[in-house]
Amino acid sequence: MGWNVTVDADKCSGDNECVDVCPVEVYEMQDGKAVPVNAEECLGCDSCVEVCPSNAITIEEV
């Protein structure tokens, strides 16, 4: 079981909240946008989805 993590770059406001809240450091800021650089580490906790003000993050179970 794993998680597919996607960030809609067009929606991402670059506020860094997902980077700060993620307990396993899935995200990193690149060019002012959040990028899921360690998506394989995702726990599916949805913390990032909850704090994203622009609804740019989607997490789906795979």
SULNOR-V823755 format. One line per field, one symbol per residue. phi: phi as a letter, one per 30 degrees, with the letter a starting at -180 (. if undefined). psi: psi as a letter, one per 30 degrees, with the letter a starting at -180 (. if undefined). A space follows every 10 residues. Layout:
phi = ???
psi = ???
This chain:
phi = .bbccbbddd decididddd dddbhdcbdb hibdbddbed decidieddd cddchccbbb db
psi = kakjkkkjff fkfgfgeeee fkfghelkkk hglkkifhff fkfgfgeeee fjfghfkkkk k.
